[in-house]
Amino acid sequence: MRISGVRVFPVETPFPHRGGRWWMFVRLDTREGVSGYGEFYTNAIPFSWRVTASMVEDLVQRLLLEHDPYDVEALFQRLYDLEYSHHPDLTKLALISGLEMACWDIVGKDLGRPVHRLLGGAIRDRVRTYTYLYPEPESRMTHRQLWLRPGEAAERAVHYAELGFTGVKLDPFGTVPTPDQARGQLVPIQYSLEALDRAEETIRRIREAVGSRCDILVGTHGQMTPAGAIRVARRLEPYDPLWLEEPVPPEDPAAMALVARATTIPVTTGERLATKYEFAELLRHRAAAIFNLDVGQVGGILEARKIAGMAEAYHVQVSPHVWGGPLIAAASIQLALTCPNFLIMESVERFEGLHAELVRPPIEWREGDVIPSDRPGLGHDLDERVAARYAPG
């Protein structure tokens, strides 16, 4: 079997951009007539969709034509070690990830098996999910604005609990520090007392509203110094969050380890890391209890499975990060089915709206869990006609 061509499908998401402002999908074709789909995690790519699409097409035309899609490991090694570049890079690894997913999709379809059957088989029949808190659909408020309003955030947490979610997530500081929060500091910072008070009130009110029905996932985004993160963690410990995510910038695992040792809240990190080598540093420092790796950024499904295997040996759990379109979610589902140390997977609400429009069949969400497709490959095919309707102008 040999790769014979490529087509890229950029998609511009409508407001409120749940899952990001633009997504990018790829289709790899083979001489034998079997095609496979993948998706690139675009949130950390600093280039426009036009430039990124050209990069994908260039990589395939120069390096992957006539490549056997069954040789997934060879694909990763060839692209990762390209031209003296054996080093983590978010854009490069995102492109490798989408192409690797498409190869797995081809292989699964060629063999008539879901990808998880090719990775050792499923050890669970459903995948537990959590969602960020989002405003009501008719609201023009952004989710970041919602998170800074304790009462409204608690109301939305109840809404998701009543839908069946057993985990809800938010950044009680709103992702990017505002001037009143930072008091002239540049990231990483110590938050102002007003910001600390509001964050604590938000988490407290959510816990009071949902009780034990939902885990609360505190999703900070690398904004704090270790000392600042420890102050935050001690305020939030009474409300028993499932995790404190990326409390310090991700490039310093030793600093993250300081936070992990100073709090009873499990520390999570990984969405801005690119390779198993970076995750290995976290394990050496005992810096995190949970890895929220992104299958669309760490090199694809096989590399994600390697990271999960390393983590398993340290009793570290994995929670796939899903901030993008439905094919990153589909690949993450295949991974989650196979990992003994899987904890929970991110869901963009119930994968409705554009997520459901773009793939056939849509991802099935039921009572807090994803019910996996038993179709071959990733289990979901891109609807190219829908993707064309949402193509950027």
C-alpha positions in Angstrom: 0.0 0.0 0.0 1.4 3.4 -1.0 0.3 7.0 -0.3 -0.6 8.8 -3.5 -2.0 12.2 -2.6 -3.2 14.6 0.0 -6.0 17.1 0.5 -6.3 19.6 3.3 -9.6 21.0 4.7 -9.3 24.2 6.8 -12.5 25.0 8.7 -13.4 28.4 10.3 -15.6 27.9 13.3 -18.6 30.2 14.0 -18.9 32.2 17.2 -18.5 31.4 20.0 -15.6 29.3 18.6 -15.9 26.3 20.9 -12.9 24.2 20.3 -10.9 27.0 18.7 -11.2 29.6 15.9 -10.1 27.3 13.1 -9.5 23.6 12.6 -7.6 21.8 9.9 -8.3 18.3 8.6 -6.3 16.2 6.1 -7.1 13.3 3.8 -4.4 11.0 2.7 -5.1 8.8 -0.4 -3.5 5.6 -1.4 -3.0 3.9 -4.8 -5.1 1.1 -3.6 -8.1 3.4 -3.2 -8.3 3.5 0.6 -8.3 7.0 2.2 -7.8 8.1 5.8 -8.6 11.3 7.7 -6.7 13.1 10.4 -6.7 16.5 12.2 -4.0 18.9 13.4 -4.1 20.7 16.7 -4.0 24.3 15.6 -4.2 26.3 18.8 -0.4 26.4 19.3 0.5 26.9 15.6 1.6 30.5 15.1 0.9 30.5 11.4 -2.2 31.3 9.4 -4.4 28.5 8.0 -3.1 29.2 4.5 0.6 28.8 5.5 -0.2 25.7 7.6 -2.1 24.1 4.7 0.9 24.7 2.4 3.2 23.1 5.0 1.1 20.0 5.1 0.9 19.7 1.3 4.7 20.3 1.0 5.6 17.6 3.6 3.4 15.0 1.9 4.6 15.9 -1.6 8.3 15.8 -0.7 8.4 13.1 1.8 5.4 10.8 2.0 4.4 10.0 -1.5 4.9 6.2 -2.0 5.2 5.8 1.8 3.4 2.7 3.2 0.8 4.0 5.7 1.3 0.7 7.7 4.8 2.0 8.6 3.6 4.5 11.2 6.8 4.4 13.2 8.9 5.1 10.1 6.6 8.1 9.3 7.2 9.6 12.7 11.0 9.1 12.6 11.3 10.4 9.1 9.5 13.7 9.8 10.7 14.2 13.4 14.4 13.8 12.4 14.0 15.9 9.2 17.0 18.0 8.2 18.8 18.1 11.6 15.6 18.9 13.5 15.5 16.2 16.1 13.9 18.4 18.7 10.4 19.2 20.0 8.5 21.8 18.1 4.7 22.4 18.4 4.0 23.1 14.8 6.1 20.2 13.4 4.6 17.8 15.9 1.1 18.9 15.2 1.6 18.3 11.4 3.1 14.9 12.1 0.1 14.1 14.4 -2.5 14.7 11.8 -0.7 12.7 9.1 -0.1 9.9 11.5 -3.8 9.8 12.5 -4.7 9.5 8.8 -2.3 6.6 8.4 -4.0 4.8 11.3 -7.4 5.5 9.7 -6.2 3.9 6.4 -4.7 0.9 8.1 -7.9 0.3 10.2 -10.1 0.6 7.1 -7.8 -1.7 5.1 -8.1 -4.3 7.8 -11.7 -3.7 8.7 -10.8 -2.9 12.4 -11.1 0.1 14.7 -7.7 1.5 15.6 -8.0 0.5 19.2 -8.1 -3.2 18.1 -4.7 -2.6 16.6 -3.3 -1.1 19.8 -4.0 -4.1 22.1 -7.8 -3.8 22.2 -10.3 -2.0 24.4 -10.3 -2.4 28.1 -13.4 -0.3 28.6 -16.6 0.1 26.6 -17.2 3.9 27.1 -15.0 6.9 27.8 -15.8 9.3 30.6 -15.8 13.0 29.7 -15.7 16.5 31.1 -16.5 19.8 29.6 -15.5 23.4 30.1 -18.2 25.7 31.4 -19.7 27.7 28.5 -22.4 30.5 28.6 -25.9 29.8 27.4 -25.9 29.6 23.5 -27.9 32.9 23.1 -25.5 34.8 25.3 -22.8 37.0 23.6 -20.6 36.4 26.6 -17.4 34.5 26.1 -16.6 31.5 28.3 -13.6 33.4 29.8 -16.0 36.2 30.9 -18.3 33.6 32.4 -15.5 32.1 34.5 -15.0 35.5 36.2 -18.7 35.6 37.4 -19.0 33.2 40.4 -22.8 33.0 40.5 -23.3 32.5 36.8 -20.4 29.9 36.6 -22.1 27.9 39.4 -25.4 28.0 37.5 -23.8 26.6 34.4 -22.0 23.9 36.4 -25.4 22.8 37.6 -26.7 22.8 34.0 -23.9 20.4 32.9 -24.3 18.2 35.9 -28.0 17.8 35.0 -27.0 16.8 31.5 -25.0 14.0 33.0 -21.4 15.3 33.0 -19.4 14.1 36.0 -16.6 16.7 35.5 -16.6 20.4 34.7 -13.7 22.7 34.1 -12.9 26.4 34.1 -10.0 28.8 34.6 -11.2 30.9 37.5 -8.7 33.6 36.5 -9.9 33.9 32.9 -6.8 32.5 31.1 -5.0 35.8 30.4 -4.2 38.0 33.4 -5.9 41.3 33.3 -4.2 44.5 34.6 -6.1 44.5 37.8 -5.1 40.8 38.4 -1.4 41.3 37.5 -0.6 44.7 39.1 2.1 45.4 36.5 3.6 41.9 36.5 4.4 39.9 33.4 3.6 36.1 33.3 4.4 34.2 35.5 2.8 36.3 38.2 1.4 36.4 41.7 -2.3 37.2 41.4 -3.8 40.1 43.3 -5.8 39.5 46.4 -9.0 40.5 44.6 -8.3 37.9 41.9 -7.6 35.3 44.6 -10.8 36.1 46.4 -12.9 35.9 43.3 -11.3 32.6 42.1 -11.9 31.0 45.6 -15.5 32.2 45.6 -16.1 30.8 42.1 -14.8 27.3 43.0 -16.6 27.4 46.4 -19.9 28.3 44.8 -19.6 25.6 42.1 -18.8 23.0 44.8 -21.8 24.1 46.9 -24.0 24.0 43.7 -23.1 20.6 42.4 -22.1 18.8 45.6 -20.5 15.4 44.8 -22.2 15.0 41.4 -19.2 16.6 39.6 -15.5 16.8 39.8 -14.2 20.4 39.4 -11.2 20.7 37.2 -9.2 23.9 37.7 -7.7 24.7 34.4 -5.1 27.5 34.9 -2.9 28.1 32.0 0.7 28.5 33.1 0.2 32.0 34.5 1.7 31.7 38.0 5.1 31.6 39.7 5.5 28.5 41.9 4.9 30.6 45.0 1.8 32.2 43.5 0.5 28.8 42.4 0.9 27.4 46.0 -1.1 30.3 47.4 -3.9 29.5 44.9 -3.8 25.8 45.6 -4.1 26.3 49.4 -7.2 28.5 48.9 -8.8 25.8 46.7 -7.9 22.7 48.6 -11.1 22.8 50.8 -13.2 22.3 47.7 -11.4 19.1 46.6 -10.7 19.8 42.9 -9.8 16.8 40.7 -6.8 18.7 39.5 -4.9 22.0 39.2 -3.8 22.3 35.6 -0.5 23.8 34.4 -0.1 26.1 37.4 3.3 27.3 36.2 4.8 27.7 32.7 5.2 24.3 31.1 8.9 24.6 30.3 10.1 24.2 33.9 9.2 20.7 35.3 11.2 21.4 38.5 9.1 24.5 39.2 5.9 22.4 38.6 7.3 19.8 41.0 7.5 22.4 43.7 3.8 23.1 43.4 3.0 19.4 43.2 4.8 18.7 46.5 3.1 21.6 48.3 -0.5 20.8 47.6 -3.0 17.9 48.0 -4.6 18.8 44.7 -3.3 16.6 41.8 -1.3 18.6 39.3 -2.0 18.1 35.6 0.0 19.3 32.6 0.8 18.4 29.1 -1.4 20.3 26.6 1.5 22.5 25.5 4.1 19.8 25.4 5.1 18.0 22.2 7.0 14.8 22.7 7.6 11.8 24.9 11.0 13.4 25.8 9.3 16.3 27.5 6.9 14.1 29.3 9.8 12.0 30.5 11.2 15.1 32.2 8.0 15.5 34.1 8.2 11.9 35.3 11.9 12.4 36.4 10.8 15.3 38.5 7.6 13.7 39.8 6.0 17.0 38.6 2.5 15.9 37.8 -0.1 13.2 38.7 -2.0 13.5 35.4 -0.9 14.1 31.8 -3.4 15.9 29.6 -1.5 15.2 26.4 -3.0 16.2 23.0 -3.1 13.4 20.4 -3.1 16.1 17.7 0.2 17.6 19.0 2.4 14.9 20.5 3.1 13.0 17.2 -0.2 11.1 16.9 -1.8 8.0 18.3 1.3 5.8 18.6 3.4 8.5 20.3 0.5 9.2 22.7 0.3 5.6 23.5 4.0 5.5 24.3 3.6 8.5 26.6 0.7 6.8 28.4 2.8 3.7 28.8 5.7 5.6 30.4 3.2 7.3 32.7 1.6 4.0 33.7 4.9 2.8 35.1 4.9 5.8 37.5 1.2 5.5 38.4 0.5 8.8 36.5 -2.9 9.0 34.8 -3.7 10.3 31.3 -6.5 12.6 30.3 -6.6 13.4 26.6 -6.8 17.1 25.9 -9.4 17.8 23.2 -9.6 21.5 22.1 -10.3 21.2 18.4 -12.5 19.4 16.0 -14.1 16.0 16.0 -11.2 13.9 14.5 -8.8 14.8 17.3 -11.6 13.7 19.6 -12.0 10.5 17.6 -8.3 9.7 17.8 -8.4 10.5 21.6 -11.3 8.0 22.0 -9.3 5.3 20.4 -6.4 6.0 22.7 -8.6 6.2 25.8 -10.1 2.8 25.1 -6.7 1.1 25.4 -5.0 2.9 28.4 -5.2 1.2 31.8 -4.2 4.6 33.4 -6.9 6.6 31.6 -8.8 9.0 33.9 -11.2 11.3 31.9 -11.3 12.9 28.4 -12.1 16.5 27.5 -15.3 17.0 25.5 -16.5 20.1 23.8 -19.8 19.9 25.5 -21.6 16.9 24.0 -19.9 17.1 20.6 -23.0 18.7 19.1 -23.2 21.5 16.6 -20.3 21.8 14.1 -18.6 18.8 15.7 -21.6 16.6 14.8 -22.1 18.2 11.3 -18.5 17.5 10.3 -18.3 13.8 10.8 -20.3 10.7 9.8 -21.4 9.2 12.1 -21.4 11.9 14.8 -19.6 11.1 18.1 -22.2 9.5 20.4 -22.3 11.1 23.9 -24.6 9.5 26.5 -24.9 10.3 30.2 -21.4 11.7 30.7 -19.6 9.3 28.5 -18.7 8.8 24.9 -19.9 5.5 23.4 -17.2 4.5 20.9 -18.0 3.7 17.3 -17.2 0.2 16.2 -16.5 1.3 12.6 -13.0 0.7 11.1 -10.2 3.2 11.5 -10.9 6.2 13.7 -14.6 5.4 13.5 -15.7 8.7 12.0 -15.2 10.1 8.5 -15.0 13.8 7.6 -18.0 15.1 5.6 -16.0 17.0 3.0 -19.1 18.9 1.8 -19.7 20.3 5.2 -16.0 21.2 5.6 -16.2 23.1 2.3 -19.1 25.2 3.6 -17.0 26.3 6.5 -13.8 26.9 4.6 -12.2 30.3 5.5 -12.8 33.0 3.0 
